[in-house]
Amino acid sequence: MPNPFIPESFEPPKLFESECFHFRVLEEAVAELDFEAVMSSQKRLQGIFGPEFDWPKTDMTLEENKKSLKVHKQEFETREAFAYSVFTNSKEKCLGSVYIDPSQSRNYDCEVYLWVRDDSITLDKALYQTVLSWLQNEWPFSKIAFPGRCISWEDWANELKVV
């Protein structure tokens, strides 16, 4: 990658609070709560990262989830990508996750994926609006892609073919 994903001078937040949500770095410390949220919504979440992705698998284990969260934490620490666990403001219930990745398209600064567990799906639009506003106002991005949400998977695939 010719340019860094984010400027060296930008310090990515480890926490974020909004009216409805509490974000914290997605890491092993939240593994059990995250695993419960993921598996409670497993069927709907398949394809959240694209039609060819089968995460989360029906037989995913807590140990596999812990390994995945370790990778997310390492990516955060090395500034390669930024993943957050989304909680209620009381911090008692894991509602979902937000992933901020370098864009695979040169036309965007980042690509963002997010999800909310099935029993809190009514918060999906609020989470999207919160994340969009947060990224526009507090992060160094001007062009943000939400593949599968604001850009269809077909259009995103075509976007990635542009050289």
HELIX and SHEET records of a PDB file:
HELIX    1   1 GLU A   28  VAL A   30  5                                   3    
HELIX    2   2 ALA A   31  SER A   40  1                                  10    
HELIX    3   3 GLN A   42  LEU A   45  1                                   4    
HELIX    4   4 LEU A   62  GLU A   77  1                                  16    
HELIX    5   5 ASP A  118  LEU A  123  5                                   6    
HELIX    6   6 ASP A  124  GLU A  138  1                                  15    
HELIX    7   7 TRP A  153  LYS A  161  1                                   9    
SHEET    1   A 6 LEU A  15  GLU A  17  0                                        
SHEET    2   A 6 PHE A  21  VAL A  25 -1                                        
SHEET    3   A 6 PHE A  82  THR A  88 -1                                        
SHEET    4   A 6 CYS A  94  PRO A 102 -1                                        
SHEET    5   A 6 CYS A 110  VAL A 116 -1                                        
SHEET    6   A 6 ILE A 144  ALA A 145  1                                        
END                                                                             
